[in-house]
Amino acid sequence: MVTRQQAGPWNATAIKVAFIGSHGVGKTTLCYEIAARLKRSDLRVDMVKEVARKCPLPINKESTIDAQAWILHTQMAKEIEASSGHDVVVCDRSVLDNYAYLVASAGRQMFYDLLVRTWMPTYHLAVWVPITETPRFDGTRDTDRHFQERIDHLISDLVVEFGIAPLRLHGIDRSEWVDTVMRALPIRELQLPLFGDEGPA
């Protein structure tokens, strides 16, 4: 377990948890819930939001190698930036599931295979969020269920190929997701005494 005293800039590295999975599966909502729970534990928490939404190039089915290269490098830069001065960084996506979109559009790329394989060990925990419903239109992501499932299958292939052992939320009731992730995090939640060390007068 890692406590607040052990994590943080004095170790030069924050605890990083990444949520992987296809689009429209609830990763963002889960990230906010986990970040809020961690903040209540007196930890300094930052969140890396999904960078694809700010990509200046086409994404989804129309994506290109250039677009996905922008996304991958921006994701890594944001994670490095967020790790400075925080105890925990919650990532809405990892480089692995972002890479799945590149594979979907252009196939496996040797350079990015190596980059993703090398970067994945920087996450202390990867949480795989399953598909529970067809994605809804949010102004950015594709709503095609077949495309959503294709990305999930590609993530599955990459998880096996790269030897990743994510925490799988498959088969776990959605109401239990937050507690399941919190139990798996390498952080001991700190709870301040309600009335101080001596208790109520």
N, C-alpha and C positions, 0 to 999 in steps of 0.2 A: 504494500500500500504506500501511496505517496501523500504526505501531508502538506499543508500550506507552507510549512517551514522548509520542506525539501524541494518544492517546486518553485518556479519563478526565474527571474533574470539572473539571480545569483548562481544558478546552474546553467545559465545561457539558453535554456530550452524550456518552453512551456509544455504541459501535458496537452497533446492534440488528440481529439476524437473526431473522426470523419464519418459522415453518413453517406453511404453509397446506395445506389439503386437507380432505376429508371425515373423518368419525369412523371409528375402527378401522383406520387405515392405517399406524400405527406412528410417528406424529409424536412422541409423548411419549418413547418409547425412544430415538429419534434425537436428541431434545433433550438427554437426559441424556448420551448418548455424546459429542456435540459439546461440551457444557459441560465434561465431564471432560477432553477433549483440550485445550481452551483453558486450563484451569487448570494443566495440566502445562506450559504455555508461559509460566508466570509472569504470567498475566493475572488480574485480579480479575473474576470472572464471577458474574452472578446469573441466575436463571431465573424467568420468569413462567409459572406453571403455568396450565392451562386453567381459566379462571374460571367457566365454565358449570356446573362440578360443584358450585359453592357457591351457585348462584343460588337464592334463596328462592321463585322462581316456576316454573311448569311450563316444561320445555324439550322438545327433540325435536319430534315432530309436533304436540304440544299447546301449543307455545310461543305467546307473544303479543308484541305490540309492547312492552309494558311489560317483559316478561322479557328481550327482546333489547336493549332500551335499557339495562337494568341491566347486562347482560353487556358491551355495548360501552363504556359509561362506566367500568365497573370495570376492564376490560382496559386502557384508556388510563391510568387512575390508577395501576395496578400497574406499567405500563411507565415512567411518570414517576418513581415511587418507586424502581424498580430501577436506573434510570439514574444516580441519585445515588450517587457513591462507587464506581462499577464501571467497568471498561474495556469490557466486553462484556455485553450482555443477550440471552439466548436466550429467545425467546417461543414457547411451545407454542400456536400460533394467532396470527393477526393480526386486525385489525378487519375485514378484507375477508372472510375465511371465516366469521367470526362473523356478519357482515351477511348472508351467504348464507342462514343459518337464518331471519333475519327476513324476507327476501324469500320464502323457502319458505312461511312462515306467513301473511304479510300483504301480499306484493307490494313493489315498490319504493317507497321513501319519500323524498321530495325532500330533507328535512332530513338524513336519515342518508346519502343518496347524497353530499351535499356534505361531511358530516363524514368519511366514509370516504375519499373522494377526497382530502381535505385532509390526512388523517393518514398515508396510505400512504407518502408520500415520507420520513417519519421513519425508515423501515426502510432500513438500508444494503443488506440482502439479503433477498429473499423466496424461500423454497424450497418448491416445490409437490410434495407427496408423493402419489404415485398410489395408487389402490385396487389391492391385490394379493389381497385375500380378503374374504369376508363378515365384518362386524364380530362379535366375540364379546361375549356379555353380560358387562358389567363393573359392573353395578349402577346405571349412569347412562344410557349412550347406547343408542339404538334399534338393534336387530339386523336390521332390515328392509333387505335388500340394495338394493331399489328406492329406498328413502329415502336410503341412502348414496350411490347413483349420482346421484340427483336433486341432492343438495347439491354433488357434484363438478361436475355440469353447470352449476349456477348459479355456482359459483366460476369456471368457464371463461368464462361470459358476462361476469362482472364484471371479470375480468382484461382481457378485450378492451375492454370499455366504459371502464374507467378507465386504459387504456394502461399496464398493469403488465407488466413483463418479468421474471417469476420464473425462477429456476433450476429447470428441470424434471427430476425424477428418473425420469420415464417412460422405460421402455426400458433403464434402467441396472440392472445386477444389484444386488440389495439389499446384498450384501457390499461393494459399492463406494460405498454412499451416503455414509458418513462421510468418506471420502477426497475424494469429489467435492465435498461441501460445504466441507470445509476448504480445498481449492484455490480455491474461489470467494470465500471470505471476504476482505474488504478489510483483512486483518491479516497481517503477517509474523510467523510463529511464531518465538519466541525460544527458542533452545536453549542452556542453560548448558553451558560446557565441562565435560567429565567430570572432568578433573584440574586445572582452573584454566587460566590463560592459558599457562603454560609447559609444560603436558603432564606426563606421568608422569616421576618422577625417574629 
